[in-house]
C-alpha cells in the first residue's frame, strides 16, 4: 500500500464561495485542505467571512481535521496554524 503525503507547504490561498456554497474551485480547495490536514496532522486556521468560515470549519471537522476560526473581512482563506497553536 502506498500512502501519499502532501508537502508541508502553503494551502490554497482562497476558498471561493458563490452565495452560501463553495464554488467548484472552492470545493476542490476544501477537499485538498482537509486531505492535507489529516495526512500532516496539522491544524488549519480559517479567516474571512464568519458564516463561510463556520460552514467550512464544520465540514473540515467532520473529516477529522482540527480547525481554528478567526473572523475577518474579505474572502475565506486557509493557512496552517503555527506549531503548538491548538483549536
Biopython code that builds the backbone (N, CA, C, O; Angstrom):
import numpy as np
from Bio.PDB.StructureBuilder import StructureBuilder

atoms = [
    (1, "UNK", "N", (0.850, -1.179, 0.000)),
    (1, "UNK", "CA", (0.000, 0.000, 0.000)),
    (1, "UNK", "C", (0.890, 1.235, 0.000)),
    (1, "UNK", "O", (1.855, 1.318, 0.761)),
    (2, "UNK", "N", (0.565, 2.175, -0.843)),
    (2, "UNK", "CA", (1.290, 3.440, -0.934)),
    (2, "UNK", "C", (0.383, 4.546, -0.413)),
    (2, "UNK", "O", (-0.770, 4.665, -0.828)),
    (3, "UNK", "N", (0.912, 5.354, 0.501)),
    (3, "UNK", "CA", (0.142, 6.461, 1.057)),
    (3, "UNK", "C", (0.864, 7.758, 0.736)),
    (3, "UNK", "O", (2.016, 7.948, 1.126)),
    (4, "UNK", "N", (0.186, 8.650, 0.025)),
    (4, "UNK", "CA", (0.781, 9.928, -0.356)),
    (4, "UNK", "C", (0.774, 10.896, 0.821)),
    (4, "UNK", "O", (-0.197, 10.970, 1.573)),
    (5, "UNK", "N", (1.856, 11.625, 0.969)),
    (5, "UNK", "CA", (1.973, 12.655, 1.998)),
    (5, "UNK", "C", (2.181, 13.987, 1.272)),
    (5, "UNK", "O", (3.116, 14.120, 0.482)),
    (6, "UNK", "N", (1.312, 14.979, 1.536)),
    (6, "UNK", "CA", (1.475, 16.268, 0.859)),
    (6, "UNK", "C", (2.687, 17.019, 1.395)),
    (6, "UNK", "O", (3.118, 16.776, 2.522)),
    (7, "UNK", "N", (3.232, 17.916, 0.608)),
    (7, "UNK", "CA", (4.336, 18.744, 1.123)),
    (7, "UNK", "C", (3.817, 19.681, 2.207)),
    (7, "UNK", "O", (2.659, 20.097, 2.176)),
    (8, "UNK", "N", (4.662, 20.001, 3.143)),
    (8, "UNK", "CA", (4.296, 20.922, 4.220)),
    (8, "UNK", "C", (4.454, 22.350, 3.694)),
    (8, "UNK", "O", (5.339, 23.093, 4.119)),
    (9, "UNK", "N", (3.575, 22.712, 2.762)),
    (9, "UNK", "CA", (3.652, 23.994, 2.072)),
    (9, "UNK", "C", (2.362, 24.777, 2.310)),
    (9, "UNK", "O", (1.471, 24.334, 3.034)),
    (10, "UNK", "N", (2.287, 25.928, 1.695)),
    (10, "UNK", "CA", (1.106, 26.786, 1.834)),
    (10, "UNK", "C", (-0.138, 26.085, 1.306)),
    (10, "UNK", "O", (-0.074, 25.301, 0.359)),
    (11, "UNK", "N", (-1.255, 26.378, 1.927)),
    (11, "UNK", "CA", (-2.553, 25.853, 1.491)),
    (11, "UNK", "C", (-3.092, 26.713, 0.354)),
    (11, "UNK", "O", (-2.586, 27.809, 0.112)),
    (12, "UNK", "N", (-4.132, 26.215, -0.356)),
    (12, "UNK", "CA", (-4.748, 27.067, -1.382)),
    (12, "UNK", "C", (-5.126, 28.421, -0.760)),
    (12, "UNK", "O", (-5.665, 28.480, 0.346)),
    (13, "UNK", "N", (-4.840, 29.481, -1.475)),
    (13, "UNK", "CA", (-4.968, 30.832, -0.929)),
    (13, "UNK", "C", (-6.396, 31.208, -0.558)),
    (13, "UNK", "O", (-6.607, 31.964, 0.390)),
    (14, "UNK", "N", (-7.373, 30.695, -1.287)),
    (14, "UNK", "CA", (-8.747, 31.136, -1.073)),
    (14, "UNK", "C", (-9.707, 29.974, -1.277)),
    (14, "UNK", "O", (-9.496, 29.114, -2.132)),
    (15, "UNK", "N", (-10.772, 29.967, -0.472)),
    (15, "UNK", "CA", (-11.870, 29.014, -0.659)),
    (15, "UNK", "C", (-13.024, 29.851, -1.198)),
    (15, "UNK", "O", (-13.726, 30.528, -0.447)),
    (16, "UNK", "N", (-13.205, 29.789, -2.512)),
    (16, "UNK", "CA", (-14.183, 30.658, -3.183)),
    (16, "UNK", "C", (-15.615, 30.204, -2.905)),
    (16, "UNK", "O", (-15.912, 29.010, -2.895)),
    (17, "UNK", "N", (-16.489, 31.173, -2.683)),
    (17, "UNK", "CA", (-17.914, 30.931, -2.452)),
    (17, "UNK", "C", (-18.738, 31.656, -3.502)),
    (17, "UNK", "O", (-18.334, 32.695, -4.024)),
    (18, "UNK", "N", (-19.896, 31.093, -3.802)),
    (18, "UNK", "CA", (-20.916, 31.739, -4.622)),
    (18, "UNK", "C", (-22.185, 31.713, -3.784)),
    (18, "UNK", "O", (-22.882, 30.699, -3.737)),
    (19, "UNK", "N", (-22.480, 32.807, -3.131)),
    (19, "UNK", "CA", (-23.609, 32.840, -2.209)),
    (19, "UNK", "C", (-23.252, 32.082, -0.936)),
    (19, "UNK", "O", (-22.274, 32.395, -0.259)),
    (20, "UNK", "N", (-24.080, 31.065, -0.625)),
    (20, "UNK", "CA", (-23.888, 30.304, 0.611)),
    (20, "UNK", "C", (-23.073, 29.030, 0.434)),
    (20, "UNK", "O", (-22.804, 28.335, 1.414)),
    (21, "UNK", "N", (-22.677, 28.711, -0.783)),
    (21, "UNK", "CA", (-21.987, 27.448, -1.049)),
    (21, "UNK", "C", (-20.639, 27.694, -1.719)),
    (21, "UNK", "O", (-20.479, 28.655, -2.472)),
    (22, "UNK", "N", (-19.667, 26.819, -1.443)),
    (22, "UNK", "CA", (-18.394, 26.941, -2.163)),
    (22, "UNK", "C", (-18.599, 26.715, -3.659)),
    (22, "UNK", "O", (-19.430, 25.902, -4.062)),
    (23, "UNK", "N", (-17.844, 27.433, -4.472)),
    (23, "UNK", "CA", (-17.852, 27.183, -5.911)),
    (23, "UNK", "C", (-17.176, 25.826, -6.144)),
    (23, "UNK", "O", (-16.666, 25.219, -5.202)),
    (24, "UNK", "N", (-17.170, 25.347, -7.396)),
    (24, "UNK", "CA", (-16.475, 24.095, -7.698)),
    (24, "UNK", "C", (-15.001, 24.206, -7.304)),
    (24, "UNK", "O", (-14.433, 23.279, -6.727)),
    (25, "UNK", "N", (-14.387, 25.352, -7.623)),
    (25, "UNK", "CA", (-12.992, 25.578, -7.268)),
    (25, "UNK", "C", (-12.829, 25.623, -5.746)),
    (25, "UNK", "O", (-11.859, 25.088, -5.209)),
    (26, "UNK", "N", (-13.771, 26.254, -5.057)),
    (26, "UNK", "CA", (-13.730, 26.319, -3.599)),
    (26, "UNK", "C", (-13.877, 24.942, -2.972)),
    (26, "UNK", "O", (-13.208, 24.635, -1.986)),
    (27, "UNK", "N", (-14.753, 24.103, -3.540)),
    (27, "UNK", "CA", (-14.944, 22.745, -3.036)),
    (27, "UNK", "C", (-13.685, 21.903, -3.239)),
    (27, "UNK", "O", (-13.335, 21.089, -2.385)),
    (28, "UNK", "N", (-13.003, 22.102, -4.375)),
    (28, "UNK", "CA", (-11.747, 21.393, -4.617)),
    (28, "UNK", "C", (-10.677, 21.833, -3.614)),
    (28, "UNK", "O", (-9.924, 21.007, -3.099)),
    (29, "UNK", "N", (-10.617, 23.138, -3.344)),
    (29, "UNK", "CA", (-9.655, 23.652, -2.363)),
    (29, "UNK", "C", (-9.958, 23.076, -0.986)),
    (29, "UNK", "O", (-9.043, 22.689, -0.259)),
    (30, "UNK", "N", (-11.228, 23.018, -0.630)),
    (30, "UNK", "CA", (-11.654, 22.480, 0.657)),
    (30, "UNK", "C", (-11.260, 21.007, 0.792)),
    (30, "UNK", "O", (-10.773, 20.588, 1.842)),
    (31, "UNK", "N", (-11.469, 20.231, -0.258)),
    (31, "UNK", "CA", (-11.098, 18.818, -0.233)),
    (31, "UNK", "C", (-9.591, 18.652, -0.062)),
    (31, "UNK", "O", (-9.142, 17.796, 0.701)),
    (32, "UNK", "N", (-8.813, 19.461, -0.765)),
    (32, "UNK", "CA", (-7.353, 19.395, -0.664)),
    (32, "UNK", "C", (-6.886, 19.782, 0.739)),
    (32, "UNK", "O", (-5.997, 19.141, 1.301)),
    (33, "UNK", "N", (-7.478, 20.815, 1.294)),
    (33, "UNK", "CA", (-7.119, 21.267, 2.637)),
    (33, "UNK", "C", (-7.425, 20.182, 3.662)),
    (33, "UNK", "O", (-6.601, 19.900, 4.532)),
    (34, "UNK", "N", (-8.600, 19.574, 3.566)),
    (34, "UNK", "CA", (-8.970, 18.517, 4.501)),
    (34, "UNK", "C", (-8.025, 17.332, 4.412)),
    (34, "UNK", "O", (-7.582, 16.810, 5.435)),
    (35, "UNK", "N", (-7.711, 16.902, 3.191)),
    (35, "UNK", "CA", (-6.803, 15.771, 2.973)),
    (35, "UNK", "C", (-5.421, 16.080, 3.548)),
    (35, "UNK", "O", (-4.847, 15.256, 4.260)),
    (36, "UNK", "N", (-4.884, 17.266, 3.240)),
    (36, "UNK", "CA", (-3.551, 17.633, 3.701)),
    (36, "UNK", "C", (-3.506, 17.747, 5.226)),
    (36, "UNK", "O", (-2.533, 17.319, 5.847)),
    (37, "UNK", "N", (-4.547, 18.317, 5.831)),
    (37, "UNK", "CA", (-4.578, 18.475, 7.289)),
    (37, "UNK", "C", (-4.533, 17.120, 7.988)),
    (37, "UNK", "O", (-3.844, 16.955, 8.995)),
    (38, "UNK", "N", (-5.268, 16.155, 7.448)),
    (38, "UNK", "CA", (-5.273, 14.823, 8.053)),
    (38, "UNK", "C", (-3.946, 14.116, 7.860)),
    (38, "UNK", "O", (-3.428, 13.510, 8.797)),
    (39, "UNK", "N", (-3.393, 14.183, 6.670)),
    (39, "UNK", "CA", (-2.132, 13.496, 6.368)),
    (39, "UNK", "C", (-0.964, 14.059, 7.164)),
    (39, "UNK", "O", (-0.090, 13.315, 7.611)),
    (40, "UNK", "N", (-0.952, 15.395, 7.340)),
    (40, "UNK", "CA", (0.153, 16.041, 8.037)),
    (40, "UNK", "C", (-0.111, 16.229, 9.529)),
    (40, "UNK", "O", (0.782, 16.621, 10.282)),
    (41, "UNK", "N", (-1.356, 15.942, 9.954)),
    (41, "UNK", "CA", (-1.770, 16.142, 11.345)),
    (41, "UNK", "C", (-1.491, 17.579, 11.775)),
    (41, "UNK", "O", (-0.880, 17.830, 12.814)),
    (42, "UNK", "N", (-1.956, 18.519, 10.945)),
    (42, "UNK", "CA", (-1.770, 19.947, 11.207)),
    (42, "UNK", "C", (-3.128, 20.610, 11.402)),
    (42, "UNK", "O", (-4.131, 20.180, 10.833)),
    (43, "UNK", "N", (-3.145, 21.656, 12.210)),
    (43, "UNK", "CA", (-4.352, 22.442, 12.441)),
    (43, "UNK", "C", (-4.484, 23.499, 11.356)),
    (43, "UNK", "O", (-3.504, 24.143, 10.982)),
    (44, "UNK", "N", (-5.692, 23.672, 10.857)),
    (44, "UNK", "CA", (-5.995, 24.664, 9.820)),
    (44, "UNK", "C", (-6.587, 25.909, 10.480)),
    (44, "UNK", "O", (-7.457, 25.803, 11.344)),
    (45, "UNK", "N", (-6.116, 27.083, 10.070)),
    (45, "UNK", "CA", (-6.678, 28.359, 10.526)),
    (45, "UNK", "C", (-7.479, 28.943, 9.368)),
    (45, "UNK", "O", (-6.943, 29.170, 8.283)),
    (46, "UNK", "N", (-8.760, 29.181, 9.607)),
    (46, "UNK", "CA", (-9.634, 29.805, 8.611)),
    (46, "UNK", "C", (-9.857, 31.256, 9.004)),
    (46, "UNK", "O", (-10.154, 31.545, 10.163)),
    (47, "UNK", "N", (-9.716, 32.167, 8.054)),
    (47, "UNK", "CA", (-10.011, 33.572, 8.320)),
    (47, "UNK", "C", (-10.808, 34.119, 7.145)),
    (47, "UNK", "O", (-10.562, 33.775, 5.988)),
    (48, "UNK", "N", (-11.759, 34.968, 7.466)),
    (48, "UNK", "CA", (-12.616, 35.549, 6.445)),
    (48, "UNK", "C", (-14.020, 35.709, 6.990)),
    (48, "UNK", "O", (-14.227, 35.771, 8.201)),
    (49, "UNK", "N", (-14.974, 35.775, 6.091)),
    (49, "UNK", "CA", (-16.380, 35.976, 6.441)),
    (49, "UNK", "C", (-16.822, 34.894, 7.428)),
    (49, "UNK", "O", (-16.625, 33.704, 7.180)),
    (50, "UNK", "N", (-17.420, 35.312, 8.548)),
    (50, "UNK", "CA", (-17.712, 34.419, 9.669)),
    (50, "UNK", "C", (-18.612, 33.234, 9.302)),
    (50, "UNK", "O", (-18.312, 32.103, 9.684)),
    (51, "UNK", "N", (-19.704, 33.466, 8.574)),
    (51, "UNK", "CA", (-20.627, 32.373, 8.244)),
    (51, "UNK", "C", (-19.954, 31.342, 7.340)),
    (51, "UNK", "O", (-20.146, 30.138, 7.515)),
    (52, "UNK", "N", (-19.172, 31.811, 6.380)),
    (52, "UNK", "CA", (-18.454, 30.892, 5.498)),
    (52, "UNK", "C", (-17.410, 30.100, 6.275)),
    (52, "UNK", "O", (-17.273, 28.891, 6.090)),
    (53, "UNK", "N", (-16.674, 30.787, 7.144)),
    (53, "UNK", "CA", (-15.648, 30.118, 7.945)),
    (53, "UNK", "C", (-16.274, 29.057, 8.842)),
    (53, "UNK", "O", (-15.724, 27.966, 8.993)),
    (54, "UNK", "N", (-17.408, 29.371, 9.430)),
    (54, "UNK", "CA", (-18.098, 28.418, 10.306)),
    (54, "UNK", "C", (-18.545, 27.182, 9.519)),
    (54, "UNK", "O", (-18.405, 26.054, 9.992)),
    (55, "UNK", "N", (-19.083, 27.404, 8.318)),
    (55, "UNK", "CA", (-19.543, 26.304, 7.466)),
    (55, "UNK", "C", (-18.372, 25.399, 7.064)),
    (55, "UNK", "O", (-18.475, 24.176, 7.156)),
    (56, "UNK", "N", (-17.266, 25.993, 6.623)),
    (56, "UNK", "CA", (-16.101, 25.226, 6.193)),
    (56, "UNK", "C", (-15.465, 24.513, 7.386)),
    (56, "UNK", "O", (-15.021, 23.371, 7.259)),
    (57, "UNK", "N", (-15.417, 25.174, 8.537)),
    (57, "UNK", "CA", (-14.862, 24.549, 9.738)),
    (57, "UNK", "C", (-15.655, 23.293, 10.099)),
    (57, "UNK", "O", (-15.079, 22.269, 10.466)),
    (58, "UNK", "N", (-16.977, 23.382, 9.990)),
    (58, "UNK", "CA", (-17.822, 22.219, 10.288)),
    (58, "UNK", "C", (-17.500, 21.063, 9.337)),
    (58, "UNK", "O", (-17.406, 19.912, 9.764)),
    (59, "UNK", "N", (-17.335, 21.369, 8.058)),
    (59, "UNK", "CA", (-17.011, 20.333, 7.078)),
    (59, "UNK", "C", (-15.641, 19.716, 7.357)),
    (59, "UNK", "O", (-15.487, 18.496, 7.315)),
    (60, "UNK", "N", (-14.655, 20.554, 7.639)),
    (60, "UNK", "CA", (-13.314, 20.042, 7.913)),
    (60, "UNK", "C", (-13.285, 19.210, 9.191)),
    (60, "UNK", "O", (-12.637, 18.164, 9.243)),
    (61, "UNK", "N", (-13.985, 19.673, 10.212)),
    (61, "UNK", "CA", (-14.043, 18.897, 11.460)),
    (61, "UNK", "C", (-14.753, 17.565, 11.241)),
    (61, "UNK", "O", (-14.408, 16.562, 11.867)),
    (62, "UNK", "N", (-15.741, 17.558, 10.355)),
    (62, "UNK", "CA", (-16.424, 16.320, 10.013)),
    (62, "UNK", "C", (-15.494, 15.297, 9.371)),
    (62, "UNK", "O", (-15.723, 14.091, 9.466)),
    (63, "UNK", "N", (-14.444, 15.788, 8.717)),
    (63, "UNK", "CA", (-13.438, 14.911, 8.122)),
    (63, "UNK", "C", (-12.407, 14.458, 9.156)),
    (63, "UNK", "O", (-11.622, 13.545, 8.901)),
    (64, "UNK", "N", (-12.416, 15.107, 10.328)),
    (64, "UNK", "CA", (-11.457, 14.773, 11.369)),
    (64, "UNK", "C", (-10.334, 15.772, 11.525)),
    (64, "UNK", "O", (-9.414, 15.542, 12.310)),
    (65, "UNK", "N", (-10.383, 16.886, 10.791)),
    (65, "UNK", "CA", (-9.333, 17.895, 10.871)),
    (65, "UNK", "C", (-9.562, 18.816, 12.068)),
    (65, "UNK", "O", (-10.697, 19.026, 12.496)),
    (66, "UNK", "N", (-8.474, 19.356, 12.596)),
    (66, "UNK", "CA", (-8.553, 20.352, 13.657)),
    (66, "UNK", "C", (-8.555, 21.730, 12.998)),
    (66, "UNK", "O", (-7.779, 21.996, 12.080)),
    (67, "UNK", "N", (-9.451, 22.605, 13.487)),
    (67, "UNK", "CA", (-9.653, 23.903, 12.833)),
    (67, "UNK", "C", (-9.753, 25.014, 13.870)),
    (67, "UNK", "O", (-10.365, 24.847, 14.925)),
    (68, "UNK", "N", (-9.142, 26.151, 13.551)),
    (68, "UNK", "CA", (-9.277, 27.382, 14.323)),
    (68, "UNK", "C", (-9.924, 28.399, 13.390)),
    (68, "UNK", "O", (-9.487, 28.556, 12.250)),
    (69, "UNK", "N", (-10.965, 29.096, 13.865)),
    (69, "UNK", "CA", (-11.652, 30.110, 13.059)),
    (69, "UNK", "C", (-11.323, 31.488, 13.603)),
    (69, "UNK", "O", (-11.448, 31.744, 14.801)),
    (70, "UNK", "N", (-10.898, 32.378, 12.705)),
    (70, "UNK", "CA", (-10.626, 33.766, 13.055)),
    (70, "UNK", "C", (-11.475, 34.641, 12.142)),
    (70, "UNK", "O", (-11.182, 34.787, 10.956)),
    (71, "UNK", "N", (-12.535, 35.224, 12.712)),
    (71, "UNK", "CA", (-13.412, 36.082, 11.911)),
    (71, "UNK", "C", (-12.613, 37.268, 11.381)),
    (71, "UNK", "O", (-11.808, 37.864, 12.097)),
    (72, "UNK", "N", (-12.845, 37.591, 10.136)),
    (72, "UNK", "CA", (-12.110, 38.658, 9.461)),
    (72, "UNK", "C", (-12.996, 39.121, 8.305)),
    (72, "UNK", "O", (-14.034, 38.515, 8.040)),
    (73, "UNK", "N", (-12.607, 40.158, 7.639)),
    (73, "UNK", "CA", (-13.358, 40.589, 6.461)),
    (73, "UNK", "C", (-12.689, 40.016, 5.225)),
    (73, "UNK", "O", (-11.540, 39.577, 5.271)),
    (74, "UNK", "N", (-13.411, 40.026, 4.137)),
    (74, "UNK", "CA", (-12.842, 39.556, 2.872)),
    (74, "UNK", "C", (-13.129, 38.097, 2.611)),
    (74, "UNK", "O", (-13.904, 37.458, 3.323)),
    (75, "UNK", "N", (-12.494, 37.584, 1.583)),
    (75, "UNK", "CA", (-12.740, 36.206, 1.158)),
    (75, "UNK", "C", (-12.162, 35.225, 2.172)),
    (75, "UNK", "O", (-11.257, 35.555, 2.938)),
    (76, "UNK", "N", (-12.703, 34.025, 2.155)),
    (76, "UNK", "CA", (-12.288, 32.982, 3.094)),
    (76, "UNK", "C", (-10.932, 32.427, 2.687)),
    (76, "UNK", "O", (-10.720, 32.038, 1.538)),
    (77, "UNK", "N", (-10.015, 32.399, 3.656)),
    (77, "UNK", "CA", (-8.660, 31.913, 3.414)),
    (77, "UNK", "C", (-8.307, 30.849, 4.438)),
    (77, "UNK", "O", (-8.843, 30.837, 5.547)),
    (78, "UNK", "N", (-7.404, 29.959, 4.060)),
    (78, "UNK", "CA", (-6.929, 28.918, 4.968)),
    (78, "UNK", "C", (-5.417, 28.984, 5.056)),
    (78, "UNK", "O", (-4.730, 29.298, 4.085)),
    (79, "UNK", "N", (-4.918, 28.681, 6.239)),
    (79, "UNK", "CA", (-3.478, 28.634, 6.450)),
    (79, "UNK", "C", (-3.221, 27.593, 7.534)),
    (79, "UNK", "O", (-4.137, 27.179, 8.244)),
    (80, "UNK", "N", (-1.960, 27.177, 7.651)),
    (80, "UNK", "CA", (-1.596, 26.266, 8.734)),
    (80, "UNK", "C", (-1.449, 27.050, 10.016)),
    (80, "UNK", "O", (-0.973, 28.185, 10.001)),
    (81, "UNK", "N", (-1.861, 26.447, 11.145)),
    (81, "UNK", "CA", (-1.611, 27.043, 12.453)),
    (81, "UNK", "C", (-0.121, 26.960, 12.748)),
    (81, "UNK", "O", (0.577, 26.077, 12.250)),
    (82, "UNK", "N", (0.348, 27.879, 13.553)),
    (82, "UNK", "CA", (1.743, 27.826, 13.997)),
    (82, "UNK", "C", (1.902, 26.610, 14.900)),
    (82, "UNK", "O", (0.945, 26.181, 15.544)),
    (83, "UNK", "N", (3.100, 26.060, 14.946)),
    (83, "UNK", "CA", (3.370, 24.909, 15.810)),
    (83, "UNK", "C", (2.919, 25.219, 17.231)),
    (83, "UNK", "O", (3.245, 26.275, 17.774)),
    (84, "UNK", "N", (2.174, 24.305, 17.830)),
    (84, "UNK", "CA", (1.705, 24.467, 19.204)),
    (84, "UNK", "C", (0.395, 25.204, 19.326)),
    (84, "UNK", "O", (-0.171, 25.238, 20.418)),
    (85, "UNK", "N", (-0.122, 25.800, 18.256)),
    (85, "UNK", "CA", (-1.402, 26.506, 18.290)),
    (85, "UNK", "C", (-2.516, 25.480, 18.172)),
    (85, "UNK", "O", (-2.629, 24.805, 17.149)),
    (86, "UNK", "N", (-3.334, 25.354, 19.197)),
    (86, "UNK", "CA", (-4.376, 24.331, 19.225)),
    (86, "UNK", "C", (-5.736, 24.948, 19.001)),
    (86, "UNK", "O", (-5.943, 26.130, 19.275)),
    (87, "UNK", "N", (-6.666, 24.148, 18.501)),
    (87, "UNK", "CA", (-8.033, 24.661, 18.318)),
    (87, "UNK", "C", (-8.735, 24.863, 19.631)),
    (87, "UNK", "O", (-9.890, 25.288, 19.655)),
]
sb = StructureBuilder()
sb.init_structure("model")
sb.init_model(0)
sb.init_chain("A")
sb.init_seg("    ")
for serial, (resi, resn, name, xyz) in enumerate(atoms, 1):
    if name == "N":
        sb.init_residue(resn, " ", resi, " ")
    sb.init_atom(name, np.array(xyz, "f"), 0.0, 1.0, " ", f" {name:<3s}", serial, name[0])
structure = sb.get_structure()
